[in-house]
Amino acid sequence: MIKLKGIAVSGGIGIGKAYLLGKEELSIPKRKISYADISREIYRLEEALIETRREILALQRKIPQEPGFDHALVFEAHLLVIEDRVLIEDVIGQIKEKKINAEYAFSQSVKKYIDALLKLDDEYLRERVIDIEDVSRRVLKKFLKEKTVSLGDLKEKVIIVAHDLFPSWTATLPKEKVLGFITDIGGKTSHTAIIARNLGIPAVVGMQIATENIKSEDMIIVDGSEGCVLVHPTEKVLEDYQKKRAKYTQEIKAIPVPRLFKAYTKDKKEVIVSANIELPEELPLVKEYKAEGVGLYRTEYIFLGRGDLPSEEEQYKAYLNVAKKVKPYSVIVRTIDIGGDKFLTQPQVPKEISPFLGWRAIRFCLAHPEIFKIQLRAILRASSWGNVKMMFPMISGIEELRQSRKLLEECKKELKKEGKHFDENISLGTMIEVPSAALTADVLARESDFFSIGTNDLIQYSLAVDRANEKVAYLYEPGHPAVLKLIKSVIDIAHENNIWVGLCGEMAGELLFAFLLLGLELDEFSMSPPQVPKVKELMRSVSFKEAKAIAQKAMKLNTAGEVERCLQEELKRILGDDFDRLLLA
């Protein structure tokens, strides 16, 4: 028996035969062509793109749909890539200037784009690399006359083992045939992790050598709660894990979807649990899991993968749609949090822009008020529905906050003059995700209506660790004493200044830390919709008074490991038999 360790990203236990998807190495030939061959190579490029588009549209029509999770959006992203005129013109330019064959020119243009994305200090955009790799392989296989991988025709239940899983593979797979996912690369926010959590499939990622140690048809066990994989388990181990799987399944079924939106601790402390969303298609999940509105509405999707900037009207309709569907609860709209390099294909932005570390979010917006003000006007107009709040990301000091508010006031004056309605008293929040913001929270609090702590970035900036890199993933510790001291300080300062504070990072949905954050007196917890029921049940199972006492104890500890052990021991004592059911789900 071989035991392999990785990163646990989706709970549960899968037992079955492996289905190995090897790391495909496409061999792209490079050929010099004559001037007379240029038009033929351009025709070959166009044919490959047309065939790929036809294939993608066919897949869109027949892929399975999950409630609240639109797999067709995967292929929308792929269509945007192959219809990108900047990319196509770059390929044609290489064919003409370098006199090389179409497939090699296409592979080089794609590589250039991917290399640029990988250099960005923006995890969301780095993770979009997989979409570009996915669709580019589909195009290159058209040139090479090779068959594209499809998981749609799986004949039996299997555990998928791969170097990485492309979005188009997971979009076409029949959920009932997949017992688990195992990948060599990836982290907690990778595409595979997100898909697995949404579909409720056990998954372990970042294993590095899984594809070297597992063959198709091998009997394996994937433990998505513990982050381990067992290859060729003994009969005794197999029997033990079958019992463990049965117990886990019973415990999951026992977690109720809350009938009421409100959550109260045993001693009647109200806890607000809201949802993070990125796409309008996720709104049904907000209602299904009884989240109290949207604590983080990411707006980047409106701007990405297009050749022009979204108009004010287009943005207004998108934000208004979310506000209407969430009411009577509120939606907190985060202004765009992407780097300026992504606008290079758009004529409104000068071509001399070059990305560098941290040039994103509010920094980009303040450098380009002509883009920022369009979004501010759209959000303001949507606020006429009465339940819209707004927050600014990546604020590092008071000057950025003041400049942002000044632009907002300009937009308010313009809208008044035009006779357009908006909420004149819209709540404005500051995101605390940079250590400098946390350390000057007292100054920021005086000019903010609320704080939202973005722990995903705050942790990686505080600990100097890229959480998307599996080589240093072990250093990404939410329970690090330095991180906890920053969070506690921000919460205390917010309350001293009579403003509320929420938290919208992964930490809010992790039960150990949700319990700790309750004890630190966090006001709002915002998380992925499927995490809401567990967090609400936890809150109803503990007392606020006891959580405060345990939080004080945890804050005196010296390492993240000590903090987690303390929280585990205390929660096990409080929850008893319910501990494993809640924590391992």
C-alpha positions as CSV (number, residue, x, y, z in Angstrom):
1,M,0.0,0.0,0.0
2,I,1.2,3.5,-0.9
3,K,0.1,6.6,1.0
4,L,0.4,10.0,-0.7
5,K,-0.3,13.4,0.9
6,G,-1.7,16.5,-0.7
7,I,-4.0,19.5,0.0
8,A,-7.5,18.7,1.3
9,V,-9.9,20.8,-0.7
10,S,-13.3,19.0,-0.7
11,G,-14.4,16.8,2.1
12,G,-15.5,13.2,1.9
13,I,-14.2,9.8,1.0
14,G,-14.0,8.2,-2.5
15,I,-13.2,4.5,-3.0
16,G,-12.8,3.0,-6.4
17,K,-10.7,2.4,-9.5
18,A,-8.4,5.2,-10.8
19,Y,-9.0,6.7,-14.2
20,L,-5.6,8.3,-15.2
21,L,-5.5,11.3,-17.5
22,G,-1.9,11.6,-18.3
23,K,-0.2,15.0,-18.8
24,E,-0.6,15.4,-22.6
25,E,2.5,16.7,-24.3
26,L,1.5,18.1,-27.7
27,S,4.3,18.1,-30.2
28,I,3.9,21.2,-32.3
29,P,6.1,21.2,-35.4
30,K,7.8,24.4,-36.6
31,R,8.1,24.8,-40.3
32,K,9.4,27.7,-42.4
33,I,7.0,28.7,-45.2
34,S,7.3,30.6,-48.4
35,Y,5.6,33.9,-49.1
36,A,3.2,32.0,-51.4
37,D,2.1,29.7,-48.4
38,I,1.1,32.6,-46.1
39,S,-2.5,32.8,-47.3
40,R,-2.9,29.0,-47.0
41,E,-1.6,29.1,-43.3
42,I,-4.0,31.9,-42.4
43,Y,-6.8,29.8,-43.9
44,R,-5.7,26.8,-41.8
45,L,-5.8,29.0,-38.7
46,E,-9.3,30.2,-39.5
47,E,-10.4,26.6,-40.2
48,A,-9.1,25.4,-36.8
49,L,-10.8,28.3,-35.0
50,I,-14.1,27.7,-36.8
51,E,-14.0,23.9,-36.0
52,T,-13.1,24.6,-32.4
53,R,-16.0,27.2,-32.1
54,R,-18.4,24.6,-33.6
55,E,-17.3,22.0,-31.1
56,I,-17.6,24.3,-28.2
57,L,-21.1,25.4,-29.1
58,A,-22.1,21.7,-29.5
59,L,-20.7,21.0,-26.0
60,Q,-22.6,24.0,-24.5
61,R,-25.9,22.6,-25.7
62,K,-25.4,19.1,-24.2
63,I,-23.5,19.5,-21.0
64,P,-25.2,18.7,-17.7
65,Q,-26.3,21.5,-15.5
66,E,-26.1,21.8,-11.7
67,P,-28.5,24.1,-9.8
68,G,-26.8,27.5,-9.3
69,F,-23.7,26.5,-11.2
70,D,-23.7,27.1,-14.9
71,H,-21.1,24.9,-16.6
72,A,-21.8,26.6,-19.9
73,L,-20.0,29.7,-18.6
74,V,-16.7,27.6,-18.9
75,F,-17.3,27.5,-22.7
76,E,-18.3,31.2,-22.8
77,A,-14.8,32.0,-21.6
78,H,-13.3,29.7,-24.2
79,L,-15.3,31.4,-27.0
80,L,-14.0,34.7,-25.8
81,V,-10.4,33.5,-26.2
82,I,-10.7,32.1,-29.7
83,E,-12.7,35.2,-30.8
84,D,-10.1,37.6,-29.3
85,R,-9.0,39.8,-32.3
86,V,-5.8,40.8,-30.5
87,L,-4.7,37.2,-30.2
88,I,-5.8,36.3,-33.8
89,E,-4.0,39.3,-35.2
90,D,-0.9,38.4,-33.3
91,V,-0.9,34.9,-34.7
92,I,-1.4,36.2,-38.3
93,G,1.3,38.8,-37.7
94,Q,3.8,36.0,-36.8
95,I,2.8,33.9,-39.8
96,K,3.4,36.9,-42.1
97,E,6.6,38.3,-40.5
98,K,8.3,35.1,-39.4
99,K,7.0,33.0,-42.2
100,I,6.1,30.1,-39.9
101,N,3.3,27.6,-40.0
102,A,0.0,28.4,-38.3
103,E,0.0,25.9,-35.5
104,Y,3.4,27.0,-34.3
105,A,2.5,30.7,-34.5
106,F,-0.6,30.0,-32.5
107,S,1.2,28.1,-29.8
108,Q,3.8,30.9,-29.5
109,S,1.1,33.7,-29.2
110,V,-0.7,31.7,-26.6
111,K,2.5,31.1,-24.7
112,K,3.2,34.8,-24.7
113,Y,-0.2,35.6,-23.2
114,I,0.1,32.9,-20.5
115,D,3.6,34.0,-19.5
116,A,2.3,37.6,-19.0
117,L,-0.6,36.3,-16.9
118,L,1.7,34.2,-14.7
119,K,3.8,37.2,-13.8
120,L,0.8,39.0,-12.3
121,D,0.3,39.7,-8.6
122,D,-3.3,38.7,-9.0
123,E,-4.4,35.2,-8.1
124,Y,-7.8,35.4,-9.8
125,L,-6.2,36.3,-13.2
126,R,-3.3,33.7,-12.8
127,E,-6.0,31.1,-12.4
128,R,-7.6,32.1,-15.7
129,V,-4.4,30.7,-17.3
130,I,-6.1,27.3,-17.2
131,D,-8.9,28.5,-19.5
132,I,-6.4,29.7,-22.1
133,E,-4.4,26.5,-21.9
134,D,-7.6,24.5,-22.2
135,V,-9.0,26.1,-25.3
136,S,-5.6,26.5,-26.9
137,R,-5.1,22.7,-26.7
138,R,-8.4,22.2,-28.3
139,V,-7.4,24.4,-31.2
140,L,-4.0,22.8,-31.5
141,K,-5.6,19.4,-31.6
142,K,-7.6,20.5,-34.6
143,F,-4.3,21.3,-36.4
144,L,-2.8,17.9,-35.4
145,K,-6.0,16.0,-36.2
146,E,-6.0,14.5,-32.6
147,K,-9.1,13.7,-30.6
148,T,-10.0,16.0,-27.7
149,V,-10.3,14.4,-24.2
150,S,-13.9,14.0,-23.1
151,L,-15.1,12.7,-19.7
152,G,-18.7,12.7,-20.8
153,D,-18.7,9.1,-21.9
154,L,-17.3,7.4,-18.7
155,K,-18.8,3.9,-18.5
156,E,-18.2,3.2,-14.8
157,K,-17.7,5.1,-11.5
158,V,-14.0,6.1,-11.2
159,I,-11.7,8.4,-9.3
160,I,-10.1,10.9,-11.8
161,V,-6.3,11.3,-11.5
162,A,-4.7,14.0,-13.5
163,H,-1.8,16.5,-13.6
164,D,-4.5,19.1,-13.6
165,L,-8.1,19.2,-14.7
166,F,-9.1,21.5,-17.5
167,P,-12.4,23.3,-17.1
168,S,-13.9,21.8,-20.3
169,W,-13.2,18.3,-18.9
170,T,-15.0,18.9,-15.6
171,A,-17.9,20.7,-17.3
172,T,-18.7,17.6,-19.4
173,L,-18.3,14.9,-16.8
174,P,-21.3,13.1,-15.4
175,K,-21.3,13.8,-11.7
176,E,-22.7,10.4,-10.8
177,K,-19.7,8.6,-12.4
178,V,-17.0,10.5,-10.5
179,L,-16.0,9.3,-7.0
180,G,-13.2,11.7,-6.5
181,F,-10.5,14.0,-7.9
182,I,-6.8,13.8,-7.5
183,T,-4.3,16.3,-9.1
184,D,-0.6,16.9,-9.1
185,I,-0.9,20.6,-8.9
186,G,-3.4,23.2,-7.5
187,G,-4.4,24.8,-4.2
188,K,-7.5,25.6,-2.2
189,T,-8.6,28.1,-4.8
190,S,-7.8,26.2,-7.9
191,H,-10.4,25.3,-10.6
192,T,-10.5,21.6,-9.5
193,A,-11.0,22.6,-5.8
194,I,-13.9,25.0,-6.6
195,I,-15.6,22.5,-8.9
196,A,-15.2,19.7,-6.4
197,R,-16.7,21.7,-3.6
198,N,-19.6,22.9,-5.7
199,L,-20.4,19.3,-6.8
200,G,-19.7,17.7,-3.4
201,I,-17.0,15.4,-4.7
202,P,-14.0,14.4,-2.5
203,A,-10.8,16.0,-3.8
204,V,-7.1,16.2,-2.9
205,V,-4.8,18.5,-5.0
206,G,-1.2,19.6,-5.0
207,M,0.1,16.0,-4.8
208,Q,3.0,16.6,-7.2
209,I,3.6,12.9,-8.0
210,A,0.1,11.3,-8.1
211,T,0.2,10.7,-11.8
212,E,3.6,9.0,-11.4
213,N,2.4,6.6,-8.7
214,I,-1.1,5.8,-9.9
215,K,-2.2,3.8,-13.0
216,S,-5.6,3.4,-14.5
217,E,-7.5,0.5,-12.9
218,D,-5.5,0.8,-9.6
219,M,-7.8,0.5,-6.5
220,I,-7.4,3.8,-4.6
221,I,-9.0,5.7,-1.7
222,V,-9.2,9.5,-1.7
223,D,-9.8,11.2,1.6
224,G,-10.8,14.8,0.8
225,S,-11.1,15.7,4.5
226,E,-7.6,14.6,5.5
227,G,-5.8,15.3,2.3
228,C,-4.5,11.8,1.7
229,V,-4.7,9.1,-1.0
230,L,-4.1,5.4,-0.5
231,V,-3.0,3.3,-3.5
232,H,-3.6,-0.5,-3.4
233,P,-5.1,-0.4,0.2
234,T,-5.1,-3.7,2.2
235,E,-8.5,-5.4,2.9
236,K,-8.4,-4.1,6.5
237,V,-7.8,-0.5,5.4
238,L,-10.5,-0.8,2.7
239,E,-13.0,-2.1,5.2
240,D,-12.1,0.7,7.7
241,Y,-12.6,3.4,5.0
242,Q,-15.9,2.0,3.8
243,K,-17.2,2.4,7.4
244,K,-15.7,5.8,7.6
245,R,-17.4,6.8,4.3
246,A,-20.8,5.5,5.5
247,K,-20.4,7.5,8.7
248,Y,-19.4,10.6,6.8
249,T,-22.4,10.3,4.4
250,Q,-24.8,10.0,7.4
251,E,-23.3,13.0,9.0
252,I,-23.6,15.1,5.9
253,K,-27.3,14.2,5.6
254,A,-27.8,15.2,9.2
255,I,-26.6,18.8,8.5
256,P,-29.8,20.7,7.9
257,V,-30.2,23.5,5.4
258,P,-31.4,26.2,7.8
259,R,-35.1,26.9,7.5
260,L,-34.6,30.5,8.7
261,F,-32.1,33.1,7.5
262,K,-31.2,34.3,11.0
263,A,-28.6,32.5,13.2
264,Y,-28.3,33.0,16.9
265,T,-25.9,31.6,19.4
266,K,-27.1,29.7,22.5
267,D,-27.0,32.9,24.5
268,K,-29.0,34.8,21.8
269,K,-26.2,36.7,20.1
270,E,-27.2,37.3,16.5
271,V,-24.7,36.2,13.8
272,I,-24.9,37.5,10.2
273,V,-23.9,34.9,7.7
274,S,-23.8,36.1,4.1
275,A,-22.5,34.8,0.8
276,N,-19.6,35.6,-1.6
277,I,-20.6,35.5,-5.3
278,E,-19.0,36.3,-8.6
279,L,-21.6,35.5,-11.2
280,P,-25.4,36.2,-11.3
281,E,-25.8,32.5,-11.9
282,E,-24.8,31.9,-8.3
283,L,-27.8,33.8,-6.9
284,P,-30.1,30.7,-6.6
285,L,-27.5,29.3,-4.1
286,V,-27.7,32.4,-1.9
287,K,-31.4,31.8,-1.5
288,E,-31.2,28.0,-1.3
289,Y,-28.6,28.0,1.5
290,K,-30.4,30.8,3.4
291,A,-27.5,33.3,3.3
292,E,-28.4,36.8,4.6
293,G,-27.6,38.6,1.4
294,V,-24.3,39.0,-0.4
295,G,-21.3,40.1,1.7
296,L,-19.0,40.2,-1.4
297,Y,-20.1,40.7,-5.0
298,R,-17.0,40.5,-7.2
299,T,-17.5,42.6,-10.3
300,E,-14.5,41.5,-12.3
301,Y,-16.4,39.1,-14.6
302,I,-18.1,42.0,-16.3
303,F,-14.7,43.4,-17.4
304,L,-12.7,40.3,-18.3
305,G,-12.3,38.5,-21.7
306,R,-13.7,41.2,-23.9
307,G,-12.4,43.6,-26.5
308,D,-14.1,46.7,-25.0
309,L,-15.1,48.2,-21.7
310,P,-18.5,47.5,-20.3
311,S,-20.8,50.5,-20.6
312,E,-22.4,52.2,-17.6
313,E,-25.8,50.8,-18.7
314,E,-24.5,47.3,-19.0
315,Q,-23.0,47.5,-15.5
316,Y,-26.0,49.2,-14.0
317,K,-28.3,46.3,-15.3
318,A,-25.9,43.7,-13.9
319,Y,-25.8,45.3,-10.4
320,L,-29.5,46.0,-10.3
321,N,-30.3,42.4,-11.2
322,V,-28.3,41.2,-8.2
323,A,-29.8,43.8,-5.9
324,K,-33.4,42.9,-6.9
325,K,-32.9,39.2,-6.4
326,V,-31.2,39.6,-3.0
327,K,-33.7,42.0,-1.5
328,P,-34.8,42.4,1.4
329,Y,-31.1,41.6,2.2
330,S,-28.3,43.7,1.1
331,V,-25.5,43.2,-1.5
332,I,-22.0,44.7,-1.0
333,V,-20.5,45.5,-4.3
334,R,-16.7,45.5,-4.5
335,T,-15.3,47.8,-7.1
336,I,-13.1,46.1,-9.7
337,D,-10.1,44.3,-8.3
338,I,-7.9,43.5,-11.4
339,G,-4.7,44.8,-12.8
340,G,-4.5,47.3,-15.6
341,D,-2.7,45.0,-18.0
342,K,-6.0,43.2,-18.7
343,F,-7.3,46.4,-20.4
344,L,-4.5,46.5,-22.9
345,T,-6.8,45.1,-25.7
346,Q,-9.1,48.0,-25.2
347,P,-8.5,51.2,-27.2
348,Q,-9.6,53.5,-24.3
349,V,-6.5,52.7,-22.3
350,P,-3.0,53.7,-23.5
351,K,-0.9,50.8,-24.8
352,E,2.2,51.9,-22.8
353,I,0.7,50.5,-19.6
354,S,2.8,47.8,-18.1
355,P,1.9,45.6,-15.1
356,F,4.0,45.5,-11.9
357,L,3.7,44.1,-8.5
358,G,0.4,45.2,-6.8
359,W,-0.7,47.6,-9.6
360,R,-4.4,46.6,-9.4
361,A,-7.7,47.3,-7.7
362,I,-8.0,50.8,-6.3
363,R,-4.6,51.7,-7.6
364,F,-5.5,51.0,-11.1
365,C,-8.9,52.7,-10.7
366,L,-7.5,55.9,-9.3
367,A,-5.0,56.0,-12.2
368,H,-7.9,55.7,-14.6
369,P,-10.8,57.7,-13.2
370,E,-12.5,57.6,-16.7
371,I,-13.0,53.8,-16.2
372,F,-13.6,54.0,-12.4
373,K,-16.3,56.6,-12.6
374,I,-18.4,54.6,-15.1
375,Q,-18.5,51.8,-12.5
376,L,-19.2,54.1,-9.6
377,R,-22.1,55.7,-11.5
378,A,-23.5,52.3,-12.3
379,I,-23.3,51.1,-8.7
380,L,-24.9,54.4,-7.5
381,R,-27.8,54.0,-9.9
382,A,-28.4,50.4,-8.7
383,S,-28.4,51.6,-5.1
384,S,-31.8,53.3,-5.9
385,W,-33.2,49.8,-5.1
386,G,-32.3,50.6,-1.4
387,N,-30.1,47.6,-0.5
388,V,-26.7,48.2,-2.1
389,K,-23.5,48.9,-0.3
390,M,-20.1,49.6,-1.9
391,M,-16.6,48.8,-0.8
392,F,-13.1,49.7,-2.2
393,P,-10.5,46.9,-2.4
394,M,-6.7,47.0,-1.8
395,I,-6.8,50.3,0.2
396,S,-3.4,50.8,1.7
397,G,-3.9,54.2,3.3
398,I,-6.2,57.2,3.9
399,E,-5.2,59.1,0.8
400,E,-6.6,56.3,-1.5
401,L,-9.8,56.2,0.4
402,R,-10.2,60.0,0.2
403,Q,-9.5,60.1,-3.5
404,S,-12.1,57.3,-4.0
405,R,-14.7,59.1,-2.0
406,K,-14.0,62.3,-3.9
407,L,-14.6,60.6,-7.2
408,L,-17.8,59.1,-5.8
409,E,-19.0,62.6,-4.8
410,E,-18.3,63.8,-8.3
411,C,-20.5,61.0,-9.7
412,K,-23.3,61.9,-7.2
413,K,-23.3,65.5,-8.4
414,E,-23.4,64.4,-12.1
415,L,-26.3,62.0,-11.5
416,K,-28.3,64.6,-9.6
417,K,-27.8,67.0,-12.4
418,E,-29.0,64.4,-14.9
419,G,-32.0,63.6,-12.7
420,K,-31.0,60.0,-12.1
421,H,-32.0,58.3,-8.8
422,F,-29.6,56.8,-6.3
423,D,-29.2,56.3,-2.6
424,E,-27.5,59.5,-1.4
425,N,-26.6,57.7,1.9
426,I,-25.1,54.6,0.4
427,S,-22.8,52.8,2.9
428,L,-19.1,52.9,1.9
429,G,-16.8,50.3,3.2
430,T,-13.0,49.9,3.2
431,M,-11.5,46.5,2.6
432,I,-8.7,45.6,5.0
433,E,-6.4,43.3,3.0
434,V,-3.1,45.1,3.1
435,P,-1.1,45.2,6.4
436,S,-0.7,48.9,6.2
437,A,-4.5,49.3,6.2
438,A,-4.8,47.1,9.2
439,L,-2.2,49.1,11.1
440,T,-3.9,52.4,10.3
441,A,-7.4,51.1,10.8
442,D,-8.1,53.9,13.4
443,V,-7.6,56.5,10.7
444,L,-9.6,54.6,8.0
445,A,-12.5,53.9,10.4
446,R,-13.2,57.6,10.9
447,E,-14.0,57.9,7.1
448,S,-15.6,54.5,6.5
449,D,-19.1,53.2,7.2
450,F,-17.9,49.6,7.6
451,F,-14.8,47.4,7.2
452,S,-14.6,44.1,5.3
453,I,-11.5,42.1,6.1
454,G,-10.2,40.2,3.0
455,T,-8.2,37.5,4.7
456,N,-7.1,35.7,1.5
457,D,-4.9,38.7,0.6
458,L,-4.2,39.9,4.2
459,I,-2.7,36.5,5.1
460,Q,-0.5,36.2,2.0
461,Y,0.8,39.8,2.2
462,S,1.4,39.5,6.0
463,L,3.2,36.2,5.7
464,A,4.9,36.8,2.3
465,V,3.4,33.7,0.8
466,D,1.7,33.0,-2.5
467,R,-1.2,30.8,-1.6
468,A,-1.6,29.6,-5.2
469,N,1.9,28.0,-5.1
470,E,1.8,24.5,-3.7
471,K,5.5,24.7,-2.8
472,V,4.9,27.3,-0.1
473,A,1.3,26.4,0.7
474,Y,2.3,25.1,4.1
475,L,3.3,28.7,5.1
476,Y,-0.2,30.0,4.4
477,E,-1.6,29.9,7.9
478,P,-4.8,31.7,8.9
479,G,-4.1,30.8,12.5
480,H,-0.7,32.6,12.5
481,P,-0.5,34.8,15.7
482,A,0.5,37.8,13.5
483,V,-2.6,37.4,11.3
484,L,-4.9,37.0,14.3
485,K,-3.5,40.1,16.1
486,L,-4.1,42.1,12.9
487,I,-7.7,40.8,12.7
488,K,-8.5,41.4,16.4
489,S,-7.0,44.9,16.2
490,V,-9.2,45.8,13.2
491,I,-12.3,44.5,14.8
492,D,-11.7,46.4,18.1
493,I,-10.9,49.6,16.3
494,A,-14.0,49.3,14.1
495,H,-16.2,48.9,17.2
496,E,-14.5,51.8,19.0
497,N,-15.4,54.0,16.1
498,N,-19.0,52.6,16.0
499,I,-18.8,50.9,12.6
500,W,-19.4,47.2,11.9
501,V,-16.9,44.8,10.5
502,G,-17.3,41.7,8.2
503,L,-14.8,39.1,6.9
504,C,-15.1,37.7,3.3
505,G,-12.1,35.4,3.0
506,E,-12.0,31.6,3.1
507,M,-11.4,31.8,6.8
508,A,-15.0,32.8,7.5
509,G,-16.3,29.5,6.2
510,E,-13.7,27.3,8.0
511,L,-15.4,26.2,11.2
512,L,-12.5,26.3,13.6
513,F,-11.7,29.9,12.6
514,A,-15.4,30.9,12.3
515,F,-15.7,29.9,16.0
516,L,-12.6,32.0,16.8
517,L,-13.9,35.0,14.8
518,L,-17.1,34.8,16.7
519,G,-15.1,35.1,19.9
520,L,-13.2,38.0,18.5
521,E,-16.6,39.7,18.0
522,L,-16.7,39.8,14.2
523,D,-20.1,41.1,13.1
524,E,-20.6,39.5,9.6
525,F,-19.3,36.2,8.1
526,S,-19.3,36.0,4.3
527,M,-18.4,32.8,2.5
528,S,-19.1,30.5,-0.4
529,P,-22.9,29.7,-0.4
530,P,-22.6,25.9,0.3
531,Q,-20.6,26.7,3.5
532,V,-23.5,28.7,5.0
533,P,-25.5,25.9,6.6
534,K,-22.5,24.4,8.5
535,V,-21.5,27.8,9.9
536,K,-25.0,28.6,10.9
537,E,-25.4,25.2,12.7
538,L,-22.1,25.8,14.5
539,M,-23.2,29.3,15.7
540,R,-26.4,27.7,17.0
541,S,-24.4,25.1,18.9
542,V,-22.1,27.4,20.9
543,S,-22.4,30.4,23.2
544,F,-20.9,33.8,22.4
545,K,-19.7,34.1,26.0
546,E,-17.7,30.8,25.8
547,A,-16.4,31.7,22.3
548,K,-15.0,35.0,23.7
549,A,-13.2,33.2,26.5
550,I,-11.6,30.6,24.2
551,A,-10.6,33.3,21.7
552,Q,-8.8,35.1,24.5
553,K,-7.0,31.9,25.3
554,A,-6.0,31.3,21.7
555,M,-4.7,34.8,21.2
556,K,-2.0,34.1,23.9
557,L,-0.5,31.2,21.9
558,N,2.7,31.3,19.9
559,T,2.1,29.3,16.7
560,A,-0.6,28.5,14.2
561,G,-0.4,24.8,15.2
562,E,-1.0,25.6,18.8
563,V,-4.0,27.8,17.9
564,E,-5.6,25.1,15.8
565,R,-5.1,22.4,18.4
566,C,-6.6,24.7,21.1
567,L,-9.6,25.4,18.9
568,Q,-10.1,21.7,18.1
569,E,-9.9,20.6,21.7
570,E,-12.3,23.3,22.9
571,L,-14.8,22.7,20.1
572,K,-14.6,18.9,20.6
573,R,-15.5,19.5,24.2
574,I,-18.4,21.8,23.4
575,L,-19.8,19.8,20.4
576,G,-19.2,16.3,21.6
577,D,-20.4,13.7,19.0
578,D,-21.3,16.5,16.6
579,F,-17.7,17.6,16.3
580,D,-16.6,15.1,13.6
581,R,-19.9,15.5,11.7
582,L,-19.5,19.3,11.4
583,L,-15.7,19.7,11.2
584,L,-15.0,16.9,8.7
585,A,-18.0,17.6,6.4
